[in-house]
Structures are given as C-alpha cells and as structure tokens.
C-alpha cells in the first residue's frame, strides 16, 4: 500500500489516519497490526510515529522504481503461498498426518504442515515452483526454519479461495443442505459482509444453495466463492455429523423456511433478504468468529 506521508497521522493502538485529498470524503483509518500488506509513504521522510516504514519521492522516477522493486520482494512469499495453496487444493493433499518439504535444486523452499502452517524461504522464485520437488515427511518433521516467512494454513487457503478465478465449490454443494460447522481459525478482519450474512443464516438453520441465495440476496458467483472459502477452512459442510455441535440443528427436521427458534427475534429470511437488497443493510451475524482451537 502507498500513502501520502504528508496526510498520515499516527493514532493510538497502531492505527494510522490518512486525510483525503478531496472535500466531502472522510479520512481512511488503517490498522497496521491487522494488515498483512507492506506500506510505504510518499515524501522525503517517514511521518512522525512511523520510523520503520520506507518512503519514496514522487518527483524522482528512480525512487519510485526502487520502491516497486522492494515491494516485489516483499510480495514474493505471498505469491509462493498462493501457488502452494493451489496445488494443495487441486490435488487434495493430505495434511492431517503428512508434512511436505518443497525443494528446488536440493534447497528447501517451503514447509507445509497442518500444525505450523506454511513457511516460505523469502527469496523463493515463484516462476520455478513448477519444477519443485514435494517430499512427504512424517508429522513431527514440521519445524519451520526461523528465517522463513510463516503464515497459518487456514489463512493461506482462505486467501487463495478468495482470490483465485477457479470455481472451487464442489457440484454437490449446489444440491442438498449446507450446515454451519464451526468458526474458522481466521482473523476477523478477513471476513467480508457477505461471509457474515452466510454465517448468520447457516447458524440459524441449514439451507440449500438456492435457499441460501434467496435468504442472503447474494449473487451466485459471490455465494459460490464465499461458500468455497468457508468450506476450505472447515466452517461449512454437507455432512450432518460434522455439524452435530450446531444448536440450530436440534429444531430442524427438514429444509427450513425460516430461522431456527433460537433466533426467533430476527425477521424472516425473505424479509431480511429484501431489506439487504433495498439497502437497509442488516449485517448481523449471531455466531462466534474469533479464532478457536479445533
């Protein structure tokens, strides 16, 4: 991310406020503690309170080029994680009891495990990953070298599911009931409003794809993308046994036409959908979305 150093002001709690360059628009607030993106300021020196962030001079093309090169290096691990996630998903690799070491020319580039997540060598070239060797290792071989860039596995898979152009939702998810299973191990800022609407509806009662589309008012492609992301991190399922801990199931015996009695104070699903489409903006989600151990 690039921001104007002259318009940036530090706020408590690691927040930065950036005033707009036009009238009638409110300031932008960034939480640096919750962001996983690099940040640089335009100007000749970092604004007060941000001594560790780089700067670039908009009047000097060489300064801009140097910053873009630096950003490319910062984003390399993210590009590598995206590529690794695509292979994990497409080949349905077993990560329950297996750890994978990814090497190029005999040098370790990445470690993939369910417990420690994905660690990537910062200088790994994404363009060479097609030639990488994936070696299966036992579960205890999941140590990640300290100089590797590390990220939790659910977050890597989630980011891939939300950014890929592939349709990751299995065909069978478009027929039959979909159940809310458990809160995913993700930071809450990673959820969009559309995720919250889906969680709210499924936490109240299971639903088929078409019914869920009507109840949320979401377009097919958005609903499919969000369900695929929720599925890939184990938050939704079509297996009733996996959703046995969902209290909403206790009062559901068939495809629901309204919310479970636990959430009776909410308006009917059809009314909620019409409110959303008309701009009323009912975005409540009665389910815990904080990180949980599973």
C-alpha positions in Angstrom: 0.0 0.0 0.0 1.1 3.5 -0.7 0.0 6.5 1.3 0.8 10.2 1.4 3.2 10.9 4.2 2.0 14.5 4.5 -1.5 13.4 5.1 -0.7 10.5 7.5 -1.2 10.9 11.3 -0.5 8.2 13.9 -3.3 7.2 16.2 -3.3 5.0 19.4 -3.3 1.2 19.0 -1.2 1.1 15.9 -3.7 3.0 13.7 -2.8 5.4 11.0 -5.3 8.1 9.8 -4.9 9.4 6.3 -6.8 12.5 5.4 -8.4 12.6 1.9 -7.2 14.8 -0.9 -10.8 15.9 -1.8 -13.6 17.5 0.1 -16.6 15.6 1.3 -14.8 12.4 1.9 -13.9 11.1 5.3 -10.4 10.0 6.4 -9.1 6.5 5.9 -8.1 4.5 9.0 -5.6 1.7 8.7 -4.9 -0.8 11.4 -1.2 -1.7 10.9 -1.4 -4.5 13.4 -4.1 -6.3 11.4 -2.7 -5.6 7.9 -0.6 -8.2 6.1 0.4 -5.8 3.3 3.6 -3.7 3.1 3.1 0.1 3.5 5.2 2.9 2.1 4.8 6.7 2.4 5.4 9.3 -0.3 7.6 12.1 0.8 11.2 12.7 1.8 10.9 11.3 5.4 8.6 8.9 7.3 5.7 10.7 9.0 6.0 11.0 12.8 5.3 7.8 14.6 6.3 5.5 11.6 10.1 5.5 11.6 10.3 1.9 10.3 8.3 2.4 7.2 10.1 3.3 3.9 9.4 6.4 1.9 9.7 7.3 -1.8 9.8 10.6 -3.7 7.1 11.0 -6.2 9.2 13.6 -8.1 12.0 11.1 -8.7 11.3 8.1 -11.0 14.3 6.2 -9.7 12.9 6.4 -6.2 9.6 5.0 -7.4 11.3 2.2 -9.3 13.3 1.3 -6.2 10.2 1.1 -4.1 8.4 -1.1 -6.6 11.4 -3.5 -6.6 11.3 -3.6 -2.8 7.5 -4.3 -2.9 8.1 -7.1 -5.4 10.5 -8.7 -2.9 8.0 -8.3 -0.1 5.2 -9.9 -2.1 7.3 -12.9 -3.3 6.3 -15.1 -0.3 2.6 -14.3 -0.8 2.9 -15.3 -4.5 4.6 -18.5 -3.4 1.9 -19.3 -0.8 -0.8 -18.7 -3.4 0.9 -21.2 -5.8 1.4 -23.8 -3.0 -2.3 -23.4 -1.9 -3.5 -24.0 -5.4 -1.6 -27.3 -5.5 -2.9 -28.3 -2.1 -6.5 -27.7 -3.1 -6.3 -29.1 -6.6 -4.5 -32.3 -5.7 -6.4 -32.7 -2.4 -3.1 -33.3 -0.5 -3.4 -35.0 2.9 -2.2 -32.6 5.6 -3.7 -34.4 8.6 -0.7 -36.8 9.1 1.7 -35.7 6.4 4.2 -32.8 6.2 5.5 -31.6 2.9 9.0 -30.2 2.2 9.2 -28.4 -1.1 12.7 -28.1 -2.6 14.3 -26.7 -5.8 17.8 -27.9 -6.8 18.1 -29.6 -3.5 17.5 -26.4 -1.4 14.4 -26.2 0.9 12.0 -23.6 -0.3 8.9 -24.3 1.8 7.5 -26.4 4.6 3.8 -27.2 4.7 2.1 -28.6 7.8 -1.3 -28.5 9.5 0.1 -27.5 12.9 2.7 -24.9 11.9 1.2 -23.7 8.7 3.3 -22.7 5.7 6.8 -21.4 5.9 8.4 -20.0 2.8 12.0 -19.0 2.0 11.8 -15.3 1.3 13.9 -15.5 -1.9 11.9 -18.3 -3.5 11.3 -17.6 -7.1 7.5 -18.3 -7.9 8.4 -18.9 -11.5 10.4 -22.0 -10.6 7.8 -23.7 -8.4 6.6 -25.8 -11.3 9.9 -27.7 -11.1 9.9 -28.1 -7.3 10.0 -31.5 -5.7 7.4 -32.2 -3.0 8.7 -34.7 -0.4 6.4 -36.3 2.1 7.6 -36.2 5.7 6.2 -37.6 9.0 4.1 -35.3 11.1 7.0 -34.5 13.5 9.1 -33.1 10.7 7.1 -29.9 10.7 9.7 -27.5 12.1 10.0 -24.3 10.0 13.4 -22.5 9.8 13.5 -19.2 11.7 14.4 -17.2 8.6 11.3 -18.4 6.6 8.2 -16.3 6.3 5.5 -18.2 8.1 1.6 -18.0 7.8 -1.2 -20.1 9.3 -2.5 -22.8 6.9 -6.2 -21.7 7.2 -5.3 -18.1 6.3 -3.2 -19.2 3.2 -6.1 -21.5 2.0 -8.6 -18.7 2.6 -6.7 -16.1 0.7 -6.3 -18.5 -2.2 -10.0 -19.3 -2.3 -11.0 -15.7 -2.2 -8.5 -14.6 -4.9 -8.5 -17.4 -7.4 -10.6 -17.3 -10.6 -11.3 -21.0 -10.4 -14.7 -22.2 -9.1 -13.7 -24.2 -6.0 -17.2 -25.1 -4.8 -18.0 -28.8 -5.4 -21.0 -29.6 -7.5 -22.7 -31.4 -4.7 -22.7 -28.2 -2.6 -25.3 -26.8 -5.0 -27.8 -29.5 -4.0 -28.9 -30.7 -0.6 -28.4 -28.9 2.7 -25.4 -26.9 3.8 -24.6 -26.9 7.5 -22.6 -24.4 9.7 -19.9 -26.4 11.3 -17.5 -24.3 13.3 -15.8 -20.9 13.4 -12.7 -20.9 11.2 -9.2 -20.2 12.5 -9.0 -16.8 10.9 -8.5 -13.2 12.0 -11.9 -11.4 12.0 -10.8 -8.7 9.6 -10.5 -11.3 6.8 -14.3 -11.7 6.7 -16.4 -9.7 4.3 -20.0 -8.7 4.9 -21.2 -11.4 2.5 -19.4 -14.0 4.7 -21.2 -12.7 7.8 -24.6 -12.9 6.1 -23.9 -16.6 5.1 -22.8 -17.4 8.6 -25.8 -15.7 10.1 -28.2 -17.7 8.0 -26.5 -21.1 8.4 -26.0 -20.5 12.2 -29.8 -20.2 12.4 -30.6 -23.2 10.2 -29.1 -25.2 7.4 -30.0 -24.3 3.8 -29.6 -25.4 0.2 -27.7 -23.3 -2.2 -30.8 -21.8 -3.8 -32.5 -21.1 -0.5 -29.3 -19.5 0.9 -29.1 -17.3 -2.2 -32.7 -16.1 -1.6 -32.1 -15.6 2.1 -28.9 -13.5 1.7 -29.7 -11.8 -1.6 -26.1 -12.6 -2.8 -25.3 -13.3 -6.5 -24.5 -16.9 -7.5 -20.8 -16.2 -8.1 -20.3 -14.4 -4.8 -22.2 -17.0 -2.8 -20.2 -19.8 -4.5 -16.9 -18.1 -3.9 -17.7 -17.4 -0.2 -19.0 -20.9 0.4 -15.9 -22.4 -1.2 -13.7 -20.3 1.1 -15.8 -21.3 4.2 -15.7 -24.9 3.2 -11.9 -25.0 2.6 -11.3 -23.9 6.2 -13.9 -26.4 7.6 -16.5 -23.8 8.6 -19.4 -25.3 6.5 -20.2 -28.8 5.5 -22.8 -31.0 3.8 -22.2 -33.8 6.4 -24.8 -33.5 9.2 -22.5 -35.5 11.5 -19.8 -32.8 11.3 -22.3 -30.1 12.2 -23.7 -32.0 15.2 -22.4 -29.3 17.5 -24.6 -26.7 15.9 -27.5 -26.0 18.3 -29.7 -24.8 15.4 -29.9 -28.4 14.2 -31.9 -29.5 17.3 -35.1 -27.9 16.0 -34.6 -28.7 12.2 -36.0 -31.8 10.6 -36.3 -30.6 7.0 -35.3 -27.8 4.7 -36.1 -24.7 6.7 -38.5 -22.0 5.6 -37.4 -19.6 8.3 -34.8 -19.2 11.1 -34.5 -21.7 13.9 -36.3 -20.8 17.1 -33.1 -19.9 18.8 -33.0 -16.8 16.6 -36.7 -16.1 16.6 -36.2 -12.4 17.2 -34.7 -12.0 13.8 -37.1 -11.2 10.9 -37.9 -14.0 8.5 -35.2 -14.8 5.9 -37.3 -13.5 3.0 -37.7 -10.2 4.8 -34.0 -10.0 5.7 -33.1 -10.6 2.0 -35.4 -7.8 0.8 -34.0 -5.5 3.5 -30.5 -6.1 2.3 -31.4 -5.7 -1.4 -33.2 -2.4 -0.6 -30.2 -1.0 1.2 -31.4 -1.5 4.8 -28.0 -3.3 5.5 -28.9 -5.9 8.0 -25.4 -7.3 8.6 -25.7 -9.1 12.0 -24.1 -12.5 12.4 -25.1 -14.4 15.6 -22.0 -16.7 15.6 -18.6 -16.6 17.1 -16.0 -15.6 14.5 -12.9 -15.5 16.8 -10.1 -17.9 16.4 -10.9 -21.3 18.0 -9.0 -24.5 18.6 -10.4 -27.4 16.6 
